Amino acid sequence: MGAVPKRKISKGRKNRRRAHHALQASNLVPCPSCKILKKSHAACPNCGKYKNKEVIKTD
Ligand SMILES: [Zn+2]
């Protein structure tokens, strides 16, 4: 067996550690070209643009 904890982590300590594990809503900003809400620092899923250049082909 490799490295193994000497003591059991108590329910309280385990729950305190997991208090920070909740998912957070991603940071949404309006797209400068089509105004849809998109994730910041990512290409727009609606118009496929990033920094006013088309980087994803959209129909
Ligand atoms: Zn857009």
N, CA, C, O and the ligand as a Tripos MOL2 file, in Angstrom:
@<TRIPOS>MOLECULE
protein
  237   235    60     0     0
PROTEIN
NO_CHARGES

@<TRIPOS>ATOM
      1 N           0.8420   -1.2000    0.0000 N.3       1 MET1
      2 CA          0.0000    0.0000    0.0000 C.3       1 MET1
      3 C           0.8790    1.2520    0.0000 C.2       1 MET1
      4 O           1.9550    1.2720    0.5980 O.2       1 MET1
      5 N           0.4230    2.2470   -0.6490 N.am      2 GLY2
      6 CA          1.1820    3.4930   -0.7040 C.3       2 GLY2
      7 C           0.8960    4.3820    0.4780 C.2       2 GLY2
      8 O           0.6350    3.8890    1.5750 O.2       2 GLY2
      9 N           0.9410    5.6860    0.2780 N.am      3 ALA3
     10 CA          0.6690    6.6330    1.3580 C.3       3 ALA3
     11 C          -0.8160    6.6050    1.6810 C.2       3 ALA3
     12 O          -1.6670    6.7730    0.8070 O.2       3 ALA3
     13 N          -1.1040    6.3910    2.9520 N.am      4 VAL4
     14 CA         -2.4920    6.2410    3.3900 C.3       4 VAL4
     15 C          -2.7020    7.1630    4.5870 C.2       4 VAL4
     16 O          -1.8270    7.2280    5.4510 O.2       4 VAL4
     17 N          -3.8250    7.8810    4.6770 N.am      5 PRO5
     18 CA         -4.0630    8.7680    5.8200 C.3       5 PRO5
     19 C          -4.1050    8.0100    7.1320 C.2       5 PRO5
     20 O          -4.6470    6.9080    7.2110 O.2       5 PRO5
     21 N          -3.5360    8.6060    8.1450 N.am      6 LYS6
     22 CA         -3.4800    7.9440    9.4430 C.3       6 LYS6
     23 C          -4.8320    7.9630   10.1240 C.2       6 LYS6
     24 O          -5.2070    7.0110   10.8070 O.2       6 LYS6
     25 N          -5.5680    9.0590    9.9350 N.am      7 ARG7
     26 CA         -6.8520    9.2120   10.6130 C.3       7 ARG7
     27 C          -7.9560    9.4760    9.6040 C.2       7 ARG7
     28 O          -7.7420   10.0160    8.5180 O.2       7 ARG7
     29 N          -9.1420    9.0680   10.0190 N.am      8 LYS8
     30 CA        -10.3290    9.3680    9.2200 C.3       8 LYS8
     31 C         -10.6120   10.8730    9.3010 C.2       8 LYS8
     32 O         -10.5300   11.4620   10.3790 O.2       8 LYS8
     33 N         -10.9480   11.5000    8.1540 N.am      9 ILE9
     34 CA        -11.3800   12.9000    8.1460 C.3       9 ILE9
     35 C         -12.8190   12.9290    8.6660 C.2       9 ILE9
     36 O         -13.6860   12.2230    8.1520 O.2       9 ILE9
     37 N         -13.0630   13.7490    9.6890 N.am     10 SER10
     38 CA        -14.4000   13.7950   10.2790 C.3      10 SER10
     39 C         -15.4080   14.3710    9.2900 C.2      10 SER10
     40 O         -15.0400   15.0640    8.3410 O.2      10 SER10
     41 N         -16.6890   14.0710    9.5280 N.am     11 LYS11
     42 CA        -17.7420   14.6080    8.6480 C.3      11 LYS11
     43 C         -17.6840   16.1230    8.5860 C.2      11 LYS11
     44 O         -17.8500   16.7220    7.5240 O.2      11 LYS11
     45 N         -17.4410   16.7440    9.7580 N.am     12 GLY12
     46 CA        -17.3970   18.2030    9.7990 C.3      12 GLY12
     47 C         -16.2560   18.7540    8.9750 C.2      12 GLY12
     48 O         -16.4310   19.7260    8.2410 O.2      12 GLY12
     49 N         -15.0750   18.1360    9.0900 N.am     13 ARG13
     50 CA        -13.9250   18.6320    8.3370 C.3      13 ARG13
     51 C         -14.1110   18.3720    6.8370 C.2      13 ARG13
     52 O         -13.7750   19.2190    6.0100 O.2      13 ARG13
     53 N         -14.6380   17.2150    6.4990 N.am     14 LYS14
     54 CA        -14.9290   16.8950    5.1030 C.3      14 LYS14
     55 C         -15.9270   17.9040    4.5240 C.2      14 LYS14
     56 O         -15.7420   18.4040    3.4140 O.2      14 LYS14
     57 N         -16.9930   18.1990    5.2930 N.am     15 ASN15
     58 CA        -18.0100   19.1360    4.8080 C.3      15 ASN15
     59 C         -17.4600   20.5530    4.6990 C.2      15 ASN15
     60 O         -17.8350   21.3080    3.8020 O.2      15 ASN15
     61 N         -16.5590   20.9090    5.6300 N.am     16 ARG16
     62 CA        -15.9530   22.2500    5.5420 C.3      16 ARG16
     63 C         -15.1070   22.3520    4.2830 C.2      16 ARG16
     64 O         -15.1390   23.3690    3.5920 O.2      16 ARG16
     65 N         -14.3540   21.3070    3.9850 N.am     17 ARG17
     66 CA        -13.5430   21.3250    2.7730 C.3      17 ARG17
     67 C         -14.4550   21.4610    1.5570 C.2      17 ARG17
     68 O         -14.1570   22.2200    0.6360 O.2      17 ARG17
     69 N         -15.5790   20.7160    1.5550 N.am     18 ARG18
     70 CA        -16.4570   20.7040    0.3800 C.3      18 ARG18
     71 C         -17.3520   21.9310    0.3060 C.2      18 ARG18
     72 O         -18.0920   22.0930   -0.6650 O.2      18 ARG18
     73 N         -17.3000   22.7970    1.3080 N.am     19 ALA19
     74 CA        -18.1160   24.0120    1.2770 C.3      19 ALA19
     75 C         -17.7280   24.8970    0.0950 C.2      19 ALA19
     76 O         -18.5250   25.7320   -0.3360 O.2      19 ALA19
     77 N         -16.5120   24.7260   -0.4360 N.am     20 HIS20
     78 CA        -16.0410   25.5560   -1.5500 C.3      20 HIS20
     79 C         -16.2380   24.8790   -2.8970 C.2      20 HIS20
     80 O         -15.7850   25.4000   -3.9160 O.2      20 HIS20
     81 N         -16.9050   23.7240   -2.9230 N.am     21 HIS21
     82 CA        -16.9630   22.9540   -4.1640 C.3      21 HIS21
     83 C         -18.1650   23.2550   -5.0490 C.2      21 HIS21
     84 O         -18.3240   22.6240   -6.0930 O.2      21 HIS21
     85 N         -19.0070   24.1940   -4.6640 N.am     22 ALA22
     86 CA        -20.2150   24.4600   -5.4560 C.3      22 ALA22
     87 C         -19.8510   25.0250   -6.8250 C.2      22 ALA22
     88 O         -18.8600   25.7410   -6.9670 O.2      22 ALA22
     89 N         -20.6580   24.6980   -7.8280 N.am     23 LEU23
     90 CA        -20.4460   25.2370   -9.1660 C.3      23 LEU23
     91 C         -20.8970   26.6930   -9.2000 C.2      23 LEU23
     92 O         -21.8610   27.0790   -8.5390 O.2      23 LEU23
     93 N         -20.1910   27.4750   -9.9710 N.am     24 GLN24
     94 CA        -20.5480   28.8910  -10.1220 C.3      24 GLN24
     95 C         -20.9900   29.1440  -11.5510 C.2      24 GLN24
     96 O         -20.4990   28.5140  -12.4870 O.2      24 GLN24
     97 N         -21.9180   30.0670  -11.7080 N.am     25 ALA25
     98 CA        -22.3330   30.4580  -13.0490 C.3      25 ALA25
     99 C         -21.1540   31.1000  -13.7620 C.2      25 ALA25
    100 O         -20.3980   31.8610  -13.1580 O.2      25 ALA25
    101 N         -20.9930   30.7890  -15.0740 N.am     26 SER26
    102 CA        -19.8610   31.3560  -15.7970 C.3      26 SER26
    103 C         -20.1180   32.8380  -16.0550 C.2      26 SER26
    104 O         -21.2590   33.3000  -16.0840 O.2      26 SER26
    105 N         -19.0320   33.5570  -16.2390 N.am     27 ASN27
    106 CA        -19.0940   35.0060  -16.4050 C.3      27 ASN27
    107 C         -19.5650   35.3480  -17.8180 C.2      27 ASN27
    108 O         -18.8240   35.1550  -18.7820 O.2      27 ASN27
    109 N         -20.7810   35.8510  -17.9440 N.am     28 LEU28
    110 CA        -21.3400   36.1440  -19.2600 C.3      28 LEU28
    111 C         -21.2740   37.6390  -19.5500 C.2      28 LEU28
    112 O         -21.6140   38.4620  -18.7000 O.2      28 LEU28
    113 N         -20.8380   37.9790  -20.7460 N.am     29 VAL29
    114 CA        -20.7670   39.3730  -21.1830 C.3      29 VAL29
    115 C         -21.4600   39.4770  -22.5460 C.2      29 VAL29
    116 O         -21.4600   38.5060  -23.3010 O.2      29 VAL29
    117 N         -22.0510   40.6290  -22.8770 N.am     30 PRO30
    118 CA        -22.6840   40.7580  -24.1950 C.3      30 PRO30
    119 C         -21.6450   40.7990  -25.3150 C.2      30 PRO30
    120 O         -20.6170   41.4670  -25.1960 O.2      30 PRO30
    121 N         -21.9200   40.0840  -26.3960 N.am     31 CYS31
    122 CA        -21.0330   40.0800  -27.5670 C.3      31 CYS31
    123 C         -21.0320   41.4690  -28.1890 C.2      31 CYS31
    124 O         -22.1050   42.0380  -28.3940 O.2      31 CYS31
    125 N         -19.8560   42.0440  -28.5010 N.am     32 PRO32
    126 CA        -19.8250   43.3950  -29.0810 C.3      32 PRO32
    127 C         -20.4460   43.4800  -30.4600 C.2      32 PRO32
    128 O         -20.8900   44.5590  -30.8530 O.2      32 PRO32
    129 N         -20.4970   42.3870  -31.2150 N.am     33 SER33
    130 CA        -21.0580   42.4960  -32.5670 C.3      33 SER33
    131 C         -22.5150   42.0580  -32.6570 C.2      33 SER33
    132 O         -23.2560   42.6330  -33.4540 O.2      33 SER33
    133 N         -22.9710   41.0620  -31.8780 N.am     34 CYS34
    134 CA        -24.3720   40.6430  -32.0060 C.3      34 CYS34
    135 C         -25.1600   40.7740  -30.7100 C.2      34 CYS34
    136 O         -26.3400   40.4250  -30.6760 O.2      34 CYS34
    137 N         -24.5340   41.2700  -29.6360 N.am     35 LYS35
    138 CA        -25.1970   41.5930  -28.3600 C.3      35 LYS35
    139 C         -25.7400   40.3890  -27.5810 C.2      35 LYS35
    140 O         -26.3930   40.5630  -26.5520 O.2      35 LYS35
    141 N         -25.4790   39.1950  -28.0570 N.am     36 ILE36
    142 CA        -25.9380   38.0280  -27.3030 C.3      36 ILE36
    143 C         -25.0130   37.8660  -26.0920 C.2      36 ILE36
    144 O         -23.8570   38.2870  -26.1310 O.2      36 ILE36
    145 N         -25.5280   37.2520  -25.0090 N.am     37 LEU37
    146 CA        -24.6720   37.0080  -23.8490 C.3      37 LEU37
    147 C         -23.7740   35.8120  -24.1400 C.2      37 LEU37
    148 O         -24.2550   34.7410  -24.5090 O.2      37 LEU37
    149 N         -22.4780   35.9990  -23.9750 N.am     38 LYS38
    150 CA        -21.5120   34.9370  -24.2350 C.3      38 LYS38
    151 C         -20.4920   34.9160  -23.1030 C.2      38 LYS38
    152 O         -20.4240   35.8510  -22.3050 O.2      38 LYS38
    153 N         -19.6970   33.8450  -23.0350 N.am     39 LYS39
    154 CA        -18.6370   33.7870  -22.0390 C.3      39 LYS39
    155 C         -17.5210   34.7560  -22.4210 C.2      39 LYS39
    156 O         -17.1670   34.8810  -23.5940 O.2      39 LYS39
    157 N         -16.9750   35.4370  -21.4220 N.am     40 SER40
    158 CA        -15.8810   36.3470  -21.7180 C.3      40 SER40
    159 C         -14.6320   35.5490  -22.1010 C.2      40 SER40
    160 O         -14.4850   34.3970  -21.6910 O.2      40 SER40
    161 N         -13.7430   36.1470  -22.8740 N.am     41 HIS41
    162 CA        -12.5060   35.5360  -23.3500 C.3      41 HIS41
    163 C         -12.7560   34.2690  -24.1620 C.2      41 HIS41
    164 O         -11.9430   33.3450  -24.1470 O.2      41 HIS41
    165 N         -13.8980   34.2290  -24.8780 N.am     42 ALA42
    166 CA        -14.1830   33.0740  -25.7270 C.3      42 ALA42
    167 C         -14.8640   33.5790  -26.9860 C.2      42 ALA42
    168 O         -15.5030   34.6310  -26.9710 O.2      42 ALA42
    169 N         -14.7290   32.8280  -28.0880 N.am     43 ALA43
    170 CA        -15.4070   33.2160  -29.3150 C.3      43 ALA43
    171 C         -16.9080   33.1500  -29.1040 C.2      43 ALA43
    172 O         -17.3970   32.3070  -28.3530 O.2      43 ALA43
    173 N         -17.6430   34.0400  -29.7650 N.am     44 CYS44
    174 CA        -19.0960   34.0890  -29.6070 C.3      44 CYS44
    175 C         -19.7300   32.8790  -30.2870 C.2      44 CYS44
    176 O         -19.4340   32.6140  -31.4520 O.2      44 CYS44
    177 N         -20.6030   32.1290  -29.5860 N.am     45 PRO45
    178 CA        -21.2250   30.9580  -30.2180 C.3      45 PRO45
    179 C         -22.2880   31.3410  -31.2470 C.2      45 PRO45
    180 O         -22.6830   30.5070  -32.0610 O.2      45 PRO45
    181 N         -22.7540   32.5930  -31.2220 N.am     46 ASN46
    182 CA        -23.8200   33.0190  -32.1370 C.3      46 ASN46
    183 C         -23.2410   33.5070  -33.4620 C.2      46 ASN46
    184 O         -23.6420   33.0240  -34.5200 O.2      46 ASN46
    185 N         -22.3080   34.4530  -33.4240 N.am     47 CYS47
    186 CA        -21.7560   34.9930  -34.6670 C.3      47 CYS47
    187 C         -20.3540   34.4670  -34.9500 C.2      47 CYS47
    188 O         -19.8010   34.7470  -36.0140 O.2      47 CYS47
    189 N         -19.7660   33.7110  -34.0220 N.am     48 GLY48
    190 CA        -18.4660   33.0940  -34.2700 C.3      48 GLY48
    191 C         -17.3230   34.0780  -34.3120 C.2      48 GLY48
    192 O         -16.2860   33.7910  -34.9090 O.2      48 GLY48
    193 N         -17.4890   35.2560  -33.6800 N.am     49 LYS49
    194 CA        -16.4260   36.2520  -33.7470 C.3      49 LYS49
    195 C         -15.6860   36.3850  -32.4250 C.2      49 LYS49
    196 O         -16.2500   36.1900  -31.3490 O.2      49 LYS49
    197 N         -14.4300   36.7160  -32.5350 N.am     50 TYR50
    198 CA        -13.6290   37.0640  -31.3740 C.3      50 TYR50
    199 C         -12.7570   38.2380  -31.7660 C.2      50 TYR50
    200 O         -12.0430   38.1620  -32.7660 O.2      50 TYR50
    201 N         -12.7930   39.3260  -31.0050 N.am     51 LYS51
    202 CA        -12.0840   40.5690  -31.3290 C.3      51 LYS51
    203 C         -12.3900   41.0220  -32.7650 C.2      51 LYS51
    204 O         -11.4800   41.3700  -33.5180 O.2      51 LYS51
    205 N         -13.6830   41.0140  -33.1370 N.am     52 ASN52
    206 CA        -14.1860   41.4880  -34.4170 C.3      52 ASN52
    207 C         -13.6790   40.7020  -35.6170 C.2      52 ASN52
    208 O         -13.8230   41.1520  -36.7530 O.2      52 ASN52
    209 N         -13.0850   39.5310  -35.3810 N.am     53 LYS53
    210 CA        -12.6880   38.6760  -36.4980 C.3      53 LYS53
    211 C         -13.4860   37.3930  -36.4120 C.2      53 LYS53
    212 O         -13.7110   36.8740  -35.3190 O.2      53 LYS53
    213 N         -13.9240   36.8690  -37.5660 N.am     54 GLU54
    214 CA        -14.6620   35.6220  -37.5500 C.3      54 GLU54
    215 C         -13.6770   34.4780  -37.3870 C.2      54 GLU54
    216 O         -12.7960   34.2840  -38.2240 O.2      54 GLU54
    217 N         -13.8280   33.7180  -36.3060 N.am     55 VAL55
    218 CA        -12.9010   32.6180  -36.0420 C.3      55 VAL55
    219 C         -13.6060   31.2790  -36.1260 C.2      55 VAL55
    220 O         -12.9440   30.2430  -36.1950 O.2      55 VAL55
    221 N         -14.9460   31.2690  -36.1220 N.am     56 ILE56
    222 CA        -15.7080   30.0220  -36.2720 C.3      56 ILE56
    223 C         -16.6810   30.2390  -37.4200 C.2      56 ILE56
    224 O         -17.3280   31.2840  -37.4890 O.2      56 ILE56
    225 N         -16.7940   29.2690  -38.3210 N.am     57 LYS57
    226 CA        -17.7330   29.3920  -39.4470 C.3      57 LYS57
    227 C         -19.1620   29.2310  -38.9260 C.2      57 LYS57
    228 O         -19.4930   28.2280  -38.2930 O.2      57 LYS57
    229 N         -20.0030   30.2300  -39.2010 N.am     58 THR58
    230 CA        -21.4220   30.1480  -38.8400 C.3      58 THR58
    231 C         -22.2520   30.3620  -40.1000 C.2      58 THR58
    232 O         -21.7970   31.0190  -41.0360 O.2      58 THR58
    233 N         -23.4510   29.8200  -40.1320 N.am     59 ASP59
    234 CA        -24.3260   29.9580  -41.3150 C.3      59 ASP59
    235 C         -25.1450   31.2410  -41.2500 C.2      59 ASP59
    236 O         -25.9310   31.5180  -42.1560 O.2      59 ASP59
    237 ZN        -21.6800   37.5040  -31.4060 Zn       60 ZN60
@<TRIPOS>BOND
     1     1     2 1
     2     2     3 1
     3     3     4 2
     4     3     5 am
     5     5     6 1
     6     6     7 1
     7     7     8 2
     8     7     9 am
     9     9    10 1
    10    10    11 1
    11    11    12 2
    12    11    13 am
    13    13    14 1
    14    14    15 1
    15    15    16 2
    16    15    17 am
    17    17    18 1
    18    18    19 1
    19    19    20 2
    20    19    21 am
    21    21    22 1
    22    22    23 1
    23    23    24 2
    24    23    25 am
    25    25    26 1
    26    26    27 1
    27    27    28 2
    28    27    29 am
    29    29    30 1
    30    30    31 1
    31    31    32 2
    32    31    33 am
    33    33    34 1
    34    34    35 1
    35    35    36 2
    36    35    37 am
    37    37    38 1
    38    38    39 1
    39    39    40 2
    40    39    41 am
    41    41    42 1
    42    42    43 1
    43    43    44 2
    44    43    45 am
    45    45    46 1
    46    46    47 1
    47    47    48 2
    48    47    49 am
    49    49    50 1
    50    50    51 1
    51    51    52 2
    52    51    53 am
    53    53    54 1
    54    54    55 1
    55    55    56 2
    56    55    57 am
    57    57    58 1
    58    58    59 1
    59    59    60 2
    60    59    61 am
    61    61    62 1
    62    62    63 1
    63    63    64 2
    64    63    65 am
    65    65    66 1
    66    66    67 1
    67    67    68 2
    68    67    69 am
    69    69    70 1
    70    70    71 1
    71    71    72 2
    72    71    73 am
    73    73    74 1
    74    74    75 1
    75    75    76 2
    76    75    77 am
    77    77    78 1
    78    78    79 1
    79    79    80 2
    80    79    81 am
    81    81    82 1
    82    82    83 1
    83    83    84 2
    84    83    85 am
    85    85    86 1
    86    86    87 1
    87    87    88 2
    88    87    89 am
    89    89    90 1
    90    90    91 1
    91    91    92 2
    92    91    93 am
    93    93    94 1
    94    94    95 1
    95    95    96 2
    96    95    97 am
    97    97    98 1
    98    98    99 1
    99    99   100 2
   100    99   101 am
   101   101   102 1
   102   102   103 1
   103   103   104 2
   104   103   105 am
   105   105   106 1
   106   106   107 1
   107   107   108 2
   108   107   109 am
   109   109   110 1
   110   110   111 1
   111   111   112 2
   112   111   113 am
   113   113   114 1
   114   114   115 1
   115   115   116 2
   116   115   117 am
   117   117   118 1
   118   118   119 1
   119   119   120 2
   120   119   121 am
   121   121   122 1
   122   122   123 1
   123   123   124 2
   124   123   125 am
   125   125   126 1
   126   126   127 1
   127   127   128 2
   128   127   129 am
   129   129   130 1
   130   130   131 1
   131   131   132 2
   132   131   133 am
   133   133   134 1
   134   134   135 1
   135   135   136 2
   136   135   137 am
   137   137   138 1
   138   138   139 1
   139   139   140 2
   140   139   141 am
   141   141   142 1
   142   142   143 1
   143   143   144 2
   144   143   145 am
   145   145   146 1
   146   146   147 1
   147   147   148 2
   148   147   149 am
   149   149   150 1
   150   150   151 1
   151   151   152 2
   152   151   153 am
   153   153   154 1
   154   154   155 1
   155   155   156 2
   156   155   157 am
   157   157   158 1
   158   158   159 1
   159   159   160 2
   160   159   161 am
   161   161   162 1
   162   162   163 1
   163   163   164 2
   164   163   165 am
   165   165   166 1
   166   166   167 1
   167   167   168 2
   168   167   169 am
   169   169   170 1
   170   170   171 1
   171   171   172 2
   172   171   173 am
   173   173   174 1
   174   174   175 1
   175   175   176 2
   176   175   177 am
   177   177   178 1
   178   178   179 1
   179   179   180 2
   180   179   181 am
   181   181   182 1
   182   182   183 1
   183   183   184 2
   184   183   185 am
   185   185   186 1
   186   186   187 1
   187   187   188 2
   188   187   189 am
   189   189   190 1
   190   190   191 1
   191   191   192 2
   192   191   193 am
   193   193   194 1
   194   194   195 1
   195   195   196 2
   196   195   197 am
   197   197   198 1
   198   198   199 1
   199   199   200 2
   200   199   201 am
   201   201   202 1
   202   202   203 1
   203   203   204 2
   204   203   205 am
   205   205   206 1
   206   206   207 1
   207   207   208 2
   208   207   209 am
   209   209   210 1
   210   210   211 1
   211   211   212 2
   212   211   213 am
   213   213   214 1
   214   214   215 1
   215   215   216 2
   216   215   217 am
   217   217   218 1
   218   218   219 1
   219   219   220 2
   220   219   221 am
   221   221   222 1
   222   222   223 1
   223   223   224 2
   224   223   225 am
   225   225   226 1
   226   226   227 1
   227   227   228 2
   228   227   229 am
   229   229   230 1
   230   230   231 1
   231   231   232 2
   232   231   233 am
   233   233   234 1
   234   234   235 1
   235   235   236 2
@<TRIPOS>SUBSTRUCTURE
     1 MET1         2 RESIDUE 1 A MET
     2 GLY2         6 RESIDUE 1 A GLY
     3 ALA3        10 RESIDUE 1 A ALA
     4 VAL4        14 RESIDUE 1 A VAL
     5 PRO5        18 RESIDUE 1 A PRO
     6 LYS6        22 RESIDUE 1 A LYS
     7 ARG7        26 RESIDUE 1 A ARG
     8 LYS8        30 RESIDUE 1 A LYS
     9 ILE9        34 RESIDUE 1 A ILE
    10 SER10       38 RESIDUE 1 A SER
    11 LYS11       42 RESIDUE 1 A LYS
    12 GLY12       46 RESIDUE 1 A GLY
    13 ARG13       50 RESIDUE 1 A ARG
    14 LYS14       54 RESIDUE 1 A LYS
    15 ASN15       58 RESIDUE 1 A ASN
    16 ARG16       62 RESIDUE 1 A ARG
    17 ARG17       66 RESIDUE 1 A ARG
    18 ARG18       70 RESIDUE 1 A ARG
    19 ALA19       74 RESIDUE 1 A ALA
    20 HIS20       78 RESIDUE 1 A HIS
    21 HIS21       82 RESIDUE 1 A HIS
    22 ALA22       86 RESIDUE 1 A ALA
    23 LEU23       90 RESIDUE 1 A LEU
    24 GLN24       94 RESIDUE 1 A GLN
    25 ALA25       98 RESIDUE 1 A ALA
    26 SER26      102 RESIDUE 1 A SER
    27 ASN27      106 RESIDUE 1 A ASN
    28 LEU28      110 RESIDUE 1 A LEU
    29 VAL29      114 RESIDUE 1 A VAL
    30 PRO30      118 RESIDUE 1 A PRO
    31 CYS31      122 RESIDUE 1 A CYS
    32 PRO32      126 RESIDUE 1 A PRO
    33 SER33      130 RESIDUE 1 A SER
    34 CYS34      134 RESIDUE 1 A CYS
    35 LYS35      138 RESIDUE 1 A LYS
    36 ILE36      142 RESIDUE 1 A ILE
    37 LEU37      146 RESIDUE 1 A LEU
    38 LYS38      150 RESIDUE 1 A LYS
    39 LYS39      154 RESIDUE 1 A LYS
    40 SER40      158 RESIDUE 1 A SER
    41 HIS41      162 RESIDUE 1 A HIS
    42 ALA42      166 RESIDUE 1 A ALA
    43 ALA43      170 RESIDUE 1 A ALA
    44 CYS44      174 RESIDUE 1 A CYS
    45 PRO45      178 RESIDUE 1 A PRO
    46 ASN46      182 RESIDUE 1 A ASN
    47 CYS47      186 RESIDUE 1 A CYS
    48 GLY48      190 RESIDUE 1 A GLY
    49 LYS49      194 RESIDUE 1 A LYS
    50 TYR50      198 RESIDUE 1 A TYR
    51 LYS51      202 RESIDUE 1 A LYS
    52 ASN52      206 RESIDUE 1 A ASN
    53 LYS53      210 RESIDUE 1 A LYS
    54 GLU54      214 RESIDUE 1 A GLU
    55 VAL55      218 RESIDUE 1 A VAL
    56 ILE56      222 RESIDUE 1 A ILE
    57 LYS57      226 RESIDUE 1 A LYS
    58 THR58      230 RESIDUE 1 A THR
    59 ASP59      234 RESIDUE 1 A ASP
    60 ZN60       237 GROUP 0 **** ****
